[in-house]
Amino acid sequence: MRSLSQTSRSLAAAFVLALAASGCSFADSATLEQAGDAAGGEHDSGDGDGDGDGDGSNDESDGGDTGEADTGEPGTGDEDPGPSFDDPELDLDLCDPNAEQTIAYDLTEAKVEASPALVRESVLFGAGVVPPIPLSARPFLNHYDFDYAPAQGWEPELSGELWASPVVNIDAPQRYRLQYAVRGPEMSGGERLPVDLAIVVDLGASMSGEPVLLAEEALAALESALIPGDRVTLIAAADTPILLGTTKIEAQGTTPLTGRVEQHDQASQADVAAALTLAYDTLTPVWEGQGQQRVVLISNGHFASGDALASIVEDHAIDRRYLICVGVGDPMQFDDALIRGLAHEGRGSMLFARDAEQLWLELDKEFTANMIAAATELEVTLTLPPGLAVRERDPHLGMDSSEPRLAMLAPNDALVFHHQLEACSELSEDAIIEVTIEWTDALANEAKQAVWQLPVTELGEGSLRGHKGAATMAYARVLRSFRDGVDPAENYGAVLDAISYISDALELMPEDPDLLEMSSVVAQLSK
C-alpha cells in the first residue's frame, strides 16, 4: 500500500483544525446525530444507508446515482409514498407496524475492492478529484479492516450488534444502528487449498511504461504466494495469445514468473479476449476435487471487449472458474468500467494498485482472501420485525433485488453490513432481527444455511467497529457527492456528516489506517 503516514497525518491534522475552527466537537455521539441531521436537511439525512449502487452496470457515469432511479421497491422510485408529517425523512411505506420486512442483498459490488484504492490514488496522489466510477459503500466495507475474528470452523459465522442512536428531540422516532459481519474461516498461506492458476498479462500499447513494470511486480508477488501443489500457467496477451508455460509447483520459489512477459513486444491492440479464452482452456478438468480454478487478468483496461467475452467469463464463473482482475497504472488512465464489468461476470475480486507495496499486499499477503473460496453462491437476507425499517433507503442500497447477485466468501475475509434503522411504532418486547445466509460449501459442494438472531432488547453501546462502519457509510456518500459535482452549498450536509463520523471514530482509533485515509481524502476534497 502507498505510504500514507506523513500525508495522512498532515491532512488529518488539517481536518481536525477545520473542525476546531468551526467550533464543532464530535466527542459526544448525541452531537454527531444532531450535526448530521441538522446539516443534511432535505439534501441528505446523514443516515449512512447508501450501501450500494446496485446497478451492476459498466456505465462510468453511474448515472442512477442521483437518487432518482426507480429501484422497483415498494414506495420508492417513481411512486409517491405520501407525506409523513411527523418525520418527512421517514418513508412510512417502507415501515409497516404490523408486518415484518425481508430484505435480500445485491452483493454485486462486494468484491470490487478497487474502488477505495482508485479514490485514494486519484485524490491524494493524482488529479485531486474523485474518479467517475460507481461508489457503492459495499466494497469499502469489505476492503477496510474491521478486525472481526474468523469463523471457528470451516463454515461461515455471523456476529453483530445493535445500539440506539441518541434521541435528537423528544418527538423524534427511535433510531438504531445495526452492524453485522459474515465471517469466513481462518487459513494460513501454508495450509491453504491449492489453486490451478492461469495468469493473463495485457501487452497492449497502453501498458507501456509504468503499467507493464507494475505487471512484472504483480507476477513477482504471485510467484511468492504459490505453494507446492499449485499449478500455474502464464499467458501474454499480444496481437495473438502467447502461452509462456504451465508448471506444477513442486517447491516454493522454484517457478519464476517474472522476466518472461517483458521479453515479448507489446502489441498495438492486445487480444485479451483470445488470451482469456486460452487461459480458461488451460485449466485442467481433472483438477476438480484437488483445488480451485482461477484466472487472473493484469491490465489497465484498454483492450477490445464485448458481449461474447462477457458471456464466456460468466459461463466459466458458473462452473466456479472465477476471474480475478488486477488493475495497474495511473488511476486516471484506468478503464474502470470495462474491468468492473468483467469482474462482475467473473464473480472474483477486482483489485487496483499504483505501486509495488500495494500489489504485494493484495497478491502475496492476502492471496488466500482474494483467490480462495470457502463459500460460493452466497446469499444474505435481513429480516426486520414489525415496526422497524432501514431509514430512508437510498436507491443504490442494493436491496430487495428480485435476483440478488451472489458473492464468494473467502477465508480470512468478512462481509460487513451497516444500517441505520428507524421505528415507526412501539416494538414488541420479543422483537427479533434475523439474518439468514445460504451458500454452497466449496469443499463438500453442498448447499448450507445458517441463521443469526438478535433480540431488539439486547442493545449495546456501539463498538469501535460500529463507529468505523458509520464513518465508512458517510464517507462513501460524500465521495458520491464530490464525484457528481454537487454544489458546495448543497454538499455541506454530506461533508459535515462525513467529518462528524470520521472524527468520532478517529478519537477512538487514532492510528487506524483506513480512518486516516478517509480523513485525508475528505480534507483534500474540502479545501
C-alpha positions as CSV (number, residue, x, y, z in Angstrom):
1,M,0.0,0.0,0.0
2,R,1.3,3.5,-0.8
3,S,2.6,5.0,2.4
4,L,0.1,7.5,3.9
5,S,1.9,8.1,7.2
6,Q,3.0,11.7,6.6
7,T,0.3,12.6,4.1
8,S,-2.5,11.2,6.2
9,R,-1.3,12.8,9.4
10,S,-0.8,16.2,7.9
11,L,-4.1,16.2,6.2
12,A,-5.8,14.7,9.2
13,A,-4.4,17.4,11.3
14,A,-5.8,20.0,8.9
15,F,-9.1,18.1,9.1
16,V,-9.2,18.4,12.9
17,L,-8.2,22.0,12.8
18,A,-11.0,22.7,10.4
19,L,-13.4,21.2,12.9
20,A,-11.9,23.3,15.7
21,A,-12.2,26.5,13.6
22,S,-15.9,25.7,13.0
23,G,-16.4,25.4,16.8
24,C,-17.6,21.8,16.4
25,S,-16.8,19.0,18.8
26,F,-17.9,15.4,18.0
27,A,-16.7,13.5,21.0
28,D,-20.4,13.2,22.1
29,S,-22.4,10.7,20.0
30,A,-25.5,12.8,20.5
31,T,-23.8,15.8,18.9
32,L,-22.9,13.5,16.0
33,E,-26.5,12.6,15.3
34,Q,-27.7,16.2,15.7
35,A,-24.9,17.5,13.4
36,G,-25.7,15.0,10.7
37,D,-29.5,15.7,10.8
38,A,-29.2,19.5,11.0
39,A,-26.7,19.7,8.2
40,G,-28.3,17.2,5.9
41,G,-31.6,19.0,5.7
42,E,-33.6,18.0,2.6
43,H,-30.4,17.0,0.7
44,D,-29.2,14.1,2.8
45,S,-30.3,12.7,6.0
46,G,-26.9,11.5,7.1
47,D,-28.3,8.1,7.9
48,G,-25.4,6.1,6.5
49,D,-27.5,3.8,4.5
50,G,-26.2,4.2,0.9
51,D,-24.9,0.7,0.8
52,G,-24.7,0.1,-2.9
53,D,-25.0,1.4,-6.4
54,G,-26.8,-1.8,-7.1
55,D,-26.8,-1.2,-10.8
56,G,-24.1,-3.7,-11.8
57,S,-23.6,-1.7,-15.0
58,N,-20.5,-0.7,-16.8
59,D,-21.5,2.9,-17.1
60,E,-18.7,5.1,-15.8
61,S,-21.0,7.9,-15.1
62,D,-23.1,5.7,-12.8
63,G,-26.0,7.7,-14.0
64,G,-28.5,6.4,-11.5
65,D,-26.6,7.7,-8.5
66,T,-28.6,11.0,-8.3
67,G,-31.1,9.2,-6.1
68,E,-33.9,9.4,-8.7
69,A,-33.7,6.0,-10.2
70,D,-36.6,3.6,-9.9
71,T,-35.4,0.6,-8.0
72,G,-38.6,-1.3,-8.3
73,E,-39.0,-1.4,-4.5
74,P,-42.4,-0.6,-2.9
75,G,-42.6,3.1,-2.0
76,T,-39.5,4.2,-3.9
77,G,-38.6,5.4,-7.4
78,D,-41.5,7.0,-9.3
79,E,-44.1,6.1,-6.6
80,D,-45.3,8.8,-4.3
81,P,-45.1,7.4,-0.7
82,G,-47.3,10.2,0.6
83,P,-46.4,12.8,3.2
84,S,-45.2,12.0,6.7
85,F,-45.9,15.0,8.8
86,D,-44.2,13.6,11.9
87,D,-40.9,13.0,10.2
88,P,-40.6,13.9,6.5
89,E,-37.4,11.8,6.1
90,L,-39.1,8.6,7.1
91,D,-40.7,6.8,4.2
92,L,-43.7,5.1,6.0
93,D,-44.5,2.8,3.1
94,L,-41.2,1.0,3.9
95,C,-42.0,0.6,7.6
96,D,-45.1,-1.5,8.5
97,P,-46.1,-1.6,12.2
98,N,-47.9,-4.8,11.6
99,A,-45.6,-6.9,9.3
100,E,-42.0,-7.9,9.2
101,Q,-39.8,-6.9,6.3
102,T,-37.4,-9.2,4.5
103,I,-34.5,-7.7,2.5
104,A,-32.3,-9.6,0.1
105,Y,-29.0,-8.0,-0.7
106,D,-27.5,-7.4,-4.1
107,L,-23.8,-8.4,-3.5
108,T,-22.6,-7.4,-6.9
109,E,-20.1,-4.9,-5.5
110,A,-18.9,-6.9,-2.6
111,K,-15.6,-8.0,-4.1
112,V,-15.0,-4.9,-6.3
113,E,-12.3,-3.7,-3.9
114,A,-10.6,-1.5,-6.5
115,S,-12.8,1.5,-5.5
116,P,-11.1,2.5,-2.3
117,A,-7.7,2.4,-4.0
118,L,-8.8,4.3,-7.1
119,V,-10.3,7.1,-4.9
120,R,-7.2,7.3,-2.7
121,E,-4.8,7.4,-5.6
122,S,-6.8,9.9,-7.6
123,V,-7.5,12.3,-4.7
124,L,-4.2,12.2,-2.8
125,F,-1.6,11.4,-5.4
126,G,-3.3,12.2,-8.7
127,A,-5.7,14.8,-10.1
128,G,-7.2,15.6,-6.8
129,V,-10.7,14.6,-7.8
130,V,-13.0,11.7,-7.2
131,P,-12.8,9.4,-10.3
132,P,-16.0,8.8,-12.3
133,I,-16.7,5.3,-11.0
134,P,-19.6,3.7,-9.2
135,L,-19.2,4.3,-5.5
136,S,-21.2,1.8,-3.6
137,A,-20.3,1.5,0.1
138,R,-20.2,-2.2,-0.2
139,P,-16.6,-2.6,-1.4
140,F,-15.4,-0.1,1.2
141,L,-16.9,-2.1,4.0
142,N,-15.4,-5.3,2.5
143,H,-12.0,-3.8,1.9
144,Y,-11.4,-2.0,5.2
145,D,-10.2,-4.0,8.2
146,F,-12.8,-4.3,10.9
147,D,-10.8,-6.9,12.8
148,Y,-13.6,-9.4,13.1
149,A,-12.4,-12.8,14.4
150,P,-12.5,-15.5,11.7
151,A,-15.1,-18.3,11.9
152,Q,-14.1,-21.0,14.4
153,G,-14.7,-23.8,11.8
154,W,-14.8,-24.1,8.1
155,E,-18.4,-22.8,7.8
156,P,-19.2,-19.1,7.7
157,E,-20.4,-17.5,11.0
158,L,-22.4,-14.4,11.8
159,S,-22.0,-11.8,14.5
160,G,-23.1,-8.3,15.1
161,E,-24.5,-5.6,17.3
162,L,-27.4,-3.2,17.7
163,W,-27.3,0.1,19.5
164,A,-29.7,3.0,20.0
165,S,-28.8,6.3,18.4
166,P,-29.2,9.3,20.8
167,V,-32.6,10.9,20.6
168,V,-32.4,14.3,18.8
169,N,-35.7,15.5,20.2
170,I,-38.5,14.1,22.3
171,D,-40.8,13.8,19.3
172,A,-38.4,12.0,17.0
173,P,-38.9,8.3,16.3
174,Q,-36.3,6.0,17.9
175,R,-33.3,5.2,15.7
176,Y,-30.8,2.4,15.9
177,R,-27.5,1.4,14.3
178,L,-27.1,-2.2,13.1
179,Q,-23.8,-3.7,12.1
180,Y,-23.0,-7.3,11.4
181,A,-20.5,-9.4,9.6
182,V,-20.5,-12.7,7.7
183,R,-17.1,-14.2,8.6
184,G,-15.0,-16.7,6.7
185,P,-12.7,-19.3,8.3
186,E,-9.0,-18.7,9.1
187,M,-6.5,-20.2,6.8
188,S,-2.8,-19.5,6.6
189,G,-0.9,-19.2,3.4
190,G,1.0,-22.5,4.0
191,E,-2.2,-24.6,4.7
192,R,-4.5,-23.0,2.1
193,L,-6.2,-25.0,-0.7
194,P,-4.2,-25.4,-3.9
195,V,-5.1,-23.5,-7.0
196,D,-4.9,-24.1,-10.7
197,L,-4.0,-20.5,-11.7
198,A,-3.9,-19.1,-15.3
199,I,-2.4,-15.6,-15.4
200,V,-3.0,-13.3,-18.4
201,V,-0.9,-10.1,-18.7
202,D,-2.1,-7.4,-21.1
203,L,0.7,-6.4,-23.5
204,G,-1.2,-3.7,-25.3
205,A,0.3,-0.3,-26.2
206,S,-1.4,1.4,-23.3
207,M,0.5,-0.8,-20.9
208,S,3.9,0.7,-21.9
209,G,5.9,2.2,-19.1
210,E,4.6,2.1,-15.5
211,P,1.7,-0.4,-16.1
212,V,4.0,-3.1,-17.5
213,L,6.5,-2.6,-14.8
214,L,3.7,-3.0,-12.2
215,A,2.6,-6.1,-14.1
216,E,6.0,-7.6,-13.5
217,E,5.8,-6.7,-9.8
218,A,2.3,-8.4,-9.7
219,L,3.9,-11.5,-11.2
220,A,6.7,-11.4,-8.5
221,A,4.0,-11.2,-5.8
222,L,2.0,-14.1,-7.2
223,E,5.2,-16.2,-7.6
224,S,5.9,-15.6,-3.9
225,A,2.4,-16.8,-2.9
226,L,2.5,-20.1,-4.8
227,I,2.9,-23.2,-2.7
228,P,3.6,-26.9,-3.6
229,G,0.5,-28.4,-5.1
230,D,-0.4,-25.3,-7.1
231,R,-0.5,-25.3,-10.9
232,V,0.3,-22.1,-12.8
233,T,0.0,-21.1,-16.4
234,L,1.4,-17.8,-17.8
235,I,0.0,-16.1,-20.9
236,A,1.0,-12.9,-22.6
237,A,-1.9,-11.1,-24.4
238,A,-0.3,-9.6,-27.5
239,D,-1.6,-9.5,-31.1
240,T,-2.3,-13.1,-30.5
241,P,-2.0,-15.0,-27.2
242,I,1.4,-16.3,-26.3
243,L,1.5,-19.3,-24.0
244,L,4.6,-18.9,-21.9
245,G,4.4,-22.2,-20.0
246,T,2.4,-24.3,-17.5
247,T,4.0,-25.8,-14.3
248,K,3.0,-27.8,-11.3
249,I,4.7,-26.2,-8.3
250,E,7.0,-28.7,-6.5
251,A,8.7,-26.3,-4.1
252,Q,8.0,-22.7,-3.2
253,G,10.0,-20.2,-5.2
254,T,11.1,-22.7,-7.9
255,T,8.8,-21.3,-10.7
256,P,9.9,-17.9,-11.8
257,L,7.1,-15.9,-13.4
258,T,9.0,-12.6,-13.8
259,G,11.1,-11.6,-16.8
260,R,9.2,-13.8,-19.2
261,V,6.4,-11.4,-20.4
262,E,8.7,-8.4,-21.0
263,Q,10.7,-10.5,-23.5
264,H,7.9,-10.1,-26.0
265,D,7.0,-6.9,-27.9
266,Q,3.9,-5.0,-26.9
267,A,1.0,-5.0,-29.3
268,S,-0.8,-2.0,-30.8
269,Q,-4.0,-3.7,-29.5
270,A,-3.8,-6.8,-27.3
271,D,-6.2,-9.6,-28.0
272,V,-7.1,-10.0,-24.3
273,A,-10.3,-11.9,-25.2
274,A,-8.4,-14.6,-27.0
275,A,-5.9,-14.7,-24.2
276,L,-8.6,-15.2,-21.6
277,T,-10.2,-17.9,-23.7
278,L,-6.9,-19.7,-23.8
279,A,-6.5,-19.2,-20.1
280,Y,-9.8,-21.0,-19.4
281,D,-8.9,-23.7,-21.8
282,T,-5.6,-24.4,-19.9
283,L,-7.4,-25.1,-16.6
284,T,-7.3,-28.8,-16.1
285,P,-10.7,-30.6,-16.0
286,V,-9.2,-33.3,-13.6
287,W,-8.3,-30.5,-11.2
288,E,-11.8,-30.7,-9.7
289,G,-11.6,-32.1,-6.2
290,Q,-8.0,-31.2,-5.9
291,G,-8.0,-27.5,-5.8
292,Q,-9.7,-24.3,-7.0
293,Q,-9.5,-22.9,-10.6
294,R,-8.8,-19.2,-11.1
295,V,-7.9,-16.9,-13.9
296,V,-6.1,-13.6,-13.2
297,L,-6.1,-10.7,-15.6
298,I,-3.5,-8.0,-15.1
299,S,-4.4,-4.9,-17.2
300,N,-5.3,-1.2,-17.2
301,G,-8.4,-2.0,-19.2
302,H,-7.6,-0.6,-22.6
303,F,-8.5,-3.5,-24.9
304,A,-11.4,-4.6,-27.0
305,S,-14.2,-6.4,-25.3
306,G,-17.8,-7.3,-26.0
307,D,-20.8,-9.4,-25.1
308,A,-19.1,-12.6,-26.4
309,L,-16.2,-12.2,-23.9
310,A,-18.6,-11.3,-21.0
311,S,-20.6,-14.4,-21.8
312,I,-17.5,-16.7,-21.8
313,V,-16.4,-15.3,-18.5
314,E,-19.9,-15.7,-17.0
315,D,-20.2,-19.3,-18.2
316,H,-16.9,-20.2,-16.6
317,A,-17.8,-18.4,-13.3
318,I,-21.0,-20.6,-13.1
319,D,-18.6,-23.6,-13.1
320,R,-16.6,-21.8,-10.3
321,R,-13.7,-20.8,-12.5
322,Y,-13.6,-17.3,-11.1
323,L,-11.9,-14.3,-12.7
324,I,-9.7,-12.0,-10.6
325,C,-9.0,-8.7,-12.2
326,V,-5.9,-6.7,-11.2
327,G,-5.7,-3.1,-12.4
328,V,-2.4,-1.3,-12.6
329,G,-1.1,2.1,-13.6
330,D,-2.4,5.6,-13.4
331,P,-5.9,5.6,-11.9
332,M,-7.0,8.4,-14.3
333,Q,-5.9,6.2,-17.3
334,F,-7.6,3.1,-15.9
335,D,-10.8,1.9,-17.6
336,D,-12.8,1.0,-14.5
337,A,-16.0,0.3,-16.5
338,L,-14.5,-2.4,-18.7
339,I,-12.6,-4.2,-15.9
340,R,-15.5,-3.8,-13.5
341,G,-17.9,-5.4,-16.0
342,L,-15.6,-8.4,-16.4
343,A,-15.1,-8.8,-12.6
344,H,-18.9,-8.8,-12.2
345,E,-19.3,-11.6,-14.7
346,G,-16.3,-13.4,-13.4
347,R,-17.5,-13.3,-9.7
348,G,-14.0,-12.8,-8.4
349,S,-12.2,-9.9,-6.8
350,M,-11.4,-6.6,-8.6
351,L,-8.2,-5.0,-7.3
352,F,-6.2,-2.0,-8.2
353,A,-2.7,-0.9,-7.3
354,R,-0.5,2.0,-8.3
355,D,2.7,0.8,-6.5
356,A,4.6,-2.4,-5.7
357,E,3.8,-2.3,-2.0
358,Q,0.0,-2.5,-2.6
359,L,0.5,-5.3,-5.2
360,W,2.5,-7.4,-2.7
361,L,-0.2,-6.8,0.0
362,E,-3.1,-7.9,-2.3
363,L,-1.4,-10.7,-4.2
364,D,1.1,-12.2,-1.7
365,K,0.0,-11.4,1.8
366,E,-3.7,-11.6,1.0
367,F,-3.6,-14.2,-1.7
368,T,-5.9,-16.5,0.2
369,A,-8.5,-13.8,0.8
370,N,-8.6,-12.9,-2.9
371,M,-8.2,-16.2,-4.6
372,I,-9.7,-19.0,-2.4
373,A,-13.4,-19.6,-1.8
374,A,-14.7,-21.1,1.4
375,A,-18.3,-20.4,0.4
376,T,-19.8,-19.8,-3.0
377,E,-23.2,-18.7,-4.3
378,L,-23.6,-16.8,-1.0
379,E,-27.0,-15.1,-0.3
380,V,-27.6,-12.8,2.6
381,T,-31.1,-11.9,3.8
382,L,-32.1,-9.5,6.6
383,T,-35.5,-9.7,8.3
384,L,-36.7,-6.8,10.4
385,P,-39.6,-7.2,12.9
386,P,-42.8,-5.2,12.5
387,G,-42.4,-1.5,13.2
388,L,-38.7,-1.4,12.2
389,A,-37.2,-0.4,8.8
390,V,-34.0,0.8,7.2
391,R,-34.1,4.6,7.4
392,E,-34.6,6.5,4.2
393,R,-33.4,3.8,1.8
394,D,-31.0,5.0,-0.9
395,P,-32.0,3.7,-4.3
396,H,-28.4,2.3,-4.6
397,L,-28.5,0.4,-1.3
398,G,-28.6,-2.8,-3.4
399,M,-31.6,-4.3,-1.5
400,D,-34.8,-6.1,-2.5
401,S,-33.3,-7.4,-5.7
402,S,-35.6,-9.9,-7.4
403,E,-32.5,-11.9,-8.4
404,P,-29.8,-11.0,-5.9
405,R,-26.3,-11.4,-7.2
406,L,-24.3,-14.0,-5.4
407,A,-20.8,-13.5,-3.8
408,M,-17.8,-15.6,-2.9
409,L,-16.7,-15.6,0.7
410,A,-13.0,-16.3,1.2
411,P,-11.0,-17.5,4.2
412,N,-9.5,-14.6,6.2
413,D,-12.3,-12.3,4.9
414,A,-15.6,-10.9,6.1
415,L,-18.6,-9.2,4.5
416,V,-19.6,-6.3,6.7
417,F,-23.1,-4.7,6.7
418,H,-24.1,-1.4,8.4
419,H,-27.5,0.3,8.6
420,Q,-29.4,2.9,10.5
421,L,-32.8,1.7,11.4
422,E,-35.9,3.7,12.5
423,A,-39.0,2.6,14.3
424,C,-42.5,3.6,13.1
425,S,-44.3,2.1,16.1
426,E,-43.6,0.7,19.5
427,L,-41.6,-2.5,19.1
428,S,-42.7,-5.8,20.7
429,E,-40.6,-7.0,23.7
430,D,-39.9,-10.2,21.8
431,A,-39.0,-8.4,18.5
432,I,-36.1,-10.2,16.7
433,I,-33.7,-9.0,14.0
434,E,-32.8,-12.0,11.9
435,V,-30.0,-12.6,9.3
436,T,-30.1,-15.7,7.1
437,I,-27.2,-16.8,4.9
438,E,-27.3,-19.6,2.3
439,W,-24.3,-20.8,0.5
440,T,-22.6,-23.8,-1.2
441,D,-19.7,-25.3,0.7
442,A,-16.7,-25.0,-1.6
443,L,-15.3,-28.3,-0.5
444,A,-18.3,-30.6,0.0
445,N,-20.3,-28.9,-2.8
446,E,-23.3,-29.0,-0.5
447,A,-26.0,-26.3,0.0
448,K,-26.0,-25.0,3.5
449,Q,-27.8,-22.4,5.7
450,A,-27.2,-20.5,8.9
451,V,-29.4,-18.1,10.9
452,W,-28.3,-15.4,13.3
453,Q,-30.9,-13.7,15.6
454,L,-30.6,-10.6,17.7
455,P,-33.4,-9.5,20.1
456,V,-34.0,-5.8,19.8
457,T,-33.9,-5.6,23.6
458,E,-30.2,-6.7,23.6
459,L,-28.9,-3.2,22.9
460,G,-25.1,-2.5,23.1
461,E,-23.2,0.7,23.3
462,G,-21.7,0.7,19.8
463,S,-18.3,-0.8,19.4
464,L,-15.2,0.5,17.7
465,R,-16.2,-1.5,14.7
466,G,-19.6,0.2,14.7
467,H,-18.1,3.7,14.8
468,K,-15.9,2.8,11.9
469,G,-18.8,1.3,10.0
470,A,-20.8,4.6,10.4
471,A,-17.8,6.5,9.2
472,T,-17.4,4.3,6.2
473,M,-21.1,4.8,5.2
474,A,-20.8,8.6,5.5
475,Y,-17.5,8.6,3.6
476,A,-19.0,6.7,0.6
477,R,-21.9,9.1,0.4
478,V,-19.7,12.3,0.4
479,L,-17.5,10.7,-2.2
480,R,-20.5,10.3,-4.5
481,S,-21.5,14.0,-4.0
482,F,-18.0,15.2,-4.9
483,R,-17.9,12.8,-7.9
484,D,-21.2,14.2,-9.1
485,G,-20.1,17.8,-8.7
486,V,-22.9,18.7,-6.2
487,D,-23.0,22.4,-5.5
488,P,-20.9,23.2,-2.3
489,A,-23.9,24.8,-0.6
490,E,-25.9,21.6,-1.2
491,N,-22.9,19.4,-0.4
492,Y,-22.4,20.9,3.0
493,G,-24.5,18.4,4.9
494,A,-22.7,15.4,3.4
495,V,-19.3,16.9,4.1
496,L,-20.2,17.7,7.7
497,D,-21.7,14.3,8.1
498,A,-18.5,12.6,6.9
499,I,-16.3,14.8,9.1
500,S,-18.5,14.1,12.1
501,Y,-18.5,10.3,11.8
502,I,-14.8,10.0,10.8
503,S,-13.7,12.3,13.6
504,D,-15.7,10.4,16.1
505,A,-14.2,7.1,15.0
506,L,-10.6,8.6,14.9
507,E,-10.9,9.7,18.5
508,L,-11.4,6.1,19.5
509,M,-8.9,4.7,17.0
510,P,-6.4,7.4,16.2
511,E,-3.9,5.0,14.5
512,D,-6.4,3.2,12.2
513,P,-5.0,3.5,8.7
514,D,-8.4,3.3,7.0
515,L,-9.8,6.1,9.0
516,L,-6.7,8.2,8.4
517,E,-7.1,7.6,4.7
518,M,-10.8,8.7,4.9
519,S,-9.9,11.9,6.8
520,S,-7.1,12.7,4.3
521,V,-9.3,12.3,1.3
522,V,-12.2,14.3,2.7
523,A,-9.8,17.1,3.9
524,Q,-8.2,17.2,0.5
525,L,-11.6,17.4,-1.3
526,S,-12.9,20.0,1.1
527,K,-10.0,22.5,0.5
